[in-house]
């Protein structure tokens, strides 16, 4: 338990991001997980040595995410492929030695997993001397599992309390700004991310981050991140927090040029909105599992783009997104002092309702669409306190129309000009039009 004692003093992950922000540097991070100790250690070393300000990632495998640790152990013993690092199956001592072999005791590392019932994972990462993870009672339940929301809320409450008890300064990132990865209007992403941050604080955590996934409109994304930062300043006073942006999580461009330009656009977006951390995707995403070299290339490309952009201030138009997100937040908080119970009541009454999410605890009365300017809008709002603005003749969305929306960003970036191989620094105006 030595690692836990040391981390109680350091609070490594949140402190590392805050220190980089004070230096004016964007922290870039991969979503990388390898099954063996040797591979995972090599990946972490490569990320640490990249020409960028980085934090490391240990992404867990699917067996561990669902608590099937015996299958993970059998796969390790048989040398079978796993799609991540089985932290519970490896055990605390093995994981601690693997981290020590990275060569930098101050290198901040986050465990990423995807589990609605994370208590065993949290116990394992703490025992290994780690202090940061991500997820949330809503964001790691509704899109990814059939686990009842109440079970997820209870499990995440216990997990937060364990983190706070074992490691003062432990860090937890809400995945709420990434619901479904795409086709969720930004006001709901902002609201869920903030509400999960409030939930984390309510259960003892003092260091949190709020996520937002790049969507279909550069201008709308700027407004959304500004709204998220404003709301965090209002509702998370006394808490150490930062914003983490994800490079677009939907259907990725097939061409290398298009994929790189989309990656660069996310780095520009992070820089001009003041996001402190960026989680990248690689040009290999559309074709195969990225290698260590692929991840390092993406980290260095994003960091280089961010340095070229500088920290220019940007005007943000007000389309009402902040007011809409605040209405969703206040609706949940008005349901009682306990945010977890507020989540349960809000979803049961349809006050929160994620479009295209088939989980049994959602009302499934909301839908979204991409308008003519490339912005995500509500097609139908159900019982949520938001305004639906359906276009004329679009009361129903066809299957072909849905698939067309899913490929919107890919089509926008898979163009002959972007695949020519020339590297350009995307301007905000170009990005706004190219994604619109």
Buried (B, 14 or more C-beta within 10 A) or exposed (E): EEBBEBBBEBBBBBBBBBEBBEEEBBBBBBBBBBBBBEBBBBBBBBBBEBEBBBBBBBBBBBBBBBBBBEBBBEBBEEEEEBBBBBBBBBBBEEBBEBBEBBEEEEBBBBBBBBBBBBBBBBBBBBBBBBBBBBBBBBBBBBBBBEBBBBBBBBBBBBBBBBBBEBBBBBBBBBBBBBBBBBBBBBBBBBBBBBBBBBBBBBBBBBBBBBBBBBBBBBBBBBBBBBBBBBBBEEBBEEBBBBBBBBBBBBBBBBBBBBBBBBBBBBBBBBBBBBBBBBBBBBBBBBEEEBBBEBBBBBBBBBBBBBBEBEEEEBEBEEBEBBEBBBBBBEBBBEBEEBBBBBBBBBBBBBBBBBBBBEBEBBBBEBBBBBBEBBBBBBBBBBBBBBEBEBEEEEEEBEEEEEEEBBEBBBEBBBBEEBBEEEEEEBEBEBBBBBBB
